[in-house]
Amino acid sequence: MNWKQVEGNWDQLKGKLRTKWGKLTNDDLEQARGRRDRLVGIIESRYGEARERVERELDKWIDQLAA
């Protein structure tokens, strides 16, 4: 799955994102609205993780969705 597909299926994927990253709120997901850079920033701030780590984890999660 690529990021365009994530954006297109954002409403369906929000629940899966909250399962993976439980600290995300509905407001966080509404702010991100499928935009990768915003989502990375929100996860980074909620979890106190380095941006690069969040990007890797998010990319890995997206790849797993496609499998």
C-alpha positions, 0 to 999 in steps of 0.5 A, a space after each residue: 500500500 502506498 501513501 496515496 492509498 492511505 490518504 484515500 482510505 483514511 477513514 477506514 485506517 484511523 482505527 488501525 492507526 489507533 490500535 498501533 499507536 494508542 496514544 493518538 486521539 481522534 483529534 490527532 487523526 483529524 488534524 493529520 487527515 491522511 497527510 504523512 508529514 503531519 501524522 509523523 509529527 503528531 506521533 513524534 510528539 505523543 511518543 517522544 520518539 525521533 522523527 526518523 524512527 517514527 517514519 520507519 515504523 510508519 512505513 513498516 506499518 503501511 507495508 504490513 497493510 499491503 501484505 
